[in-house]
Amino acid sequence: MKKVIGIILIVAALVLGYIGINGLTESSKSVELLGIEITAEDGSAKQNAYIELGLGVVALVGGLFLLGQKKK
């Protein structure tokens, strides 16, 4: 049972990491107008992306821990 939960946590970590990275890349937009580059960033979207990445790391560590345990 621990092995199944570990695999589910690792898959969830990969999904959260993907969502977090996409959130970071989509949180800012830039436009070049008359030779000047104008950039706009969404701070709350960046914060949410960092939270998703953090949760992904925690899920990955938990999944690896559960998979690494030996049966007693």
C-alpha positions as CSV (number, residue, x, y, z in Angstrom):
1,M,0.0,0.0,0.0
2,K,2.9,2.4,0.8
3,K,4.3,1.8,-2.6
4,V,1.1,2.8,-4.4
5,I,0.8,6.0,-2.3
6,G,4.5,6.8,-3.0
7,I,3.9,6.4,-6.8
8,I,0.8,8.6,-6.6
9,L,2.8,11.3,-4.7
10,I,5.5,11.2,-7.3
11,V,3.0,11.6,-10.1
12,A,1.3,14.5,-8.2
13,A,4.8,16.1,-7.8
14,L,5.4,16.0,-11.5
15,V,2.0,17.5,-12.2
16,L,2.5,20.3,-9.6
17,G,6.0,21.0,-11.0
18,Y,4.6,21.3,-14.5
19,I,1.8,23.6,-13.4
20,G,4.2,25.7,-11.3
21,I,6.7,26.2,-14.1
22,N,3.9,27.1,-16.6
23,G,2.6,29.6,-14.0
24,L,6.0,31.2,-13.7
25,T,6.5,31.6,-17.4
26,E,2.9,32.9,-18.0
27,S,3.0,35.4,-15.1
28,S,4.8,38.0,-17.1
29,K,4.2,39.5,-20.6
30,S,6.3,41.9,-22.5
31,V,5.6,44.1,-25.5
32,E,8.1,46.1,-27.6
33,L,6.7,49.5,-28.5
34,L,8.7,52.1,-30.5
35,G,12.0,50.4,-29.5
36,I,11.1,50.3,-25.8
37,E,10.3,47.0,-24.1
38,I,7.4,47.2,-21.7
39,T,7.0,44.3,-19.2
40,A,4.0,43.5,-16.9
41,E,4.1,40.9,-14.2
42,D,1.4,39.4,-12.1
43,G,2.7,39.1,-8.6
44,S,-0.1,36.8,-7.2
45,A,0.3,34.4,-10.2
46,K,4.0,34.2,-9.4
47,Q,3.3,33.5,-5.7
48,N,0.8,30.8,-6.6
49,A,3.4,29.2,-9.0
50,Y,6.1,29.2,-6.2
51,I,3.6,27.5,-3.8
52,E,2.8,24.9,-6.4
53,L,6.5,24.2,-7.0
54,G,7.0,23.9,-3.2
55,L,4.1,21.5,-2.8
56,G,5.6,19.5,-5.7
57,V,8.9,19.2,-4.0
58,V,7.3,18.1,-0.7
59,A,5.2,15.5,-2.6
60,L,8.3,14.3,-4.4
61,V,10.3,13.9,-1.2
62,G,7.3,12.1,0.5
63,G,6.9,9.8,-2.5
64,L,10.6,8.9,-2.6
65,F,10.6,8.3,1.2
66,L,7.7,5.9,0.9
67,L,9.2,4.0,-2.0
68,G,12.6,3.8,-0.2
69,Q,11.3,2.2,2.9
70,K,12.1,-1.5,3.3
71,K,9.5,-4.0,4.3
72,K,9.7,-5.2,7.9
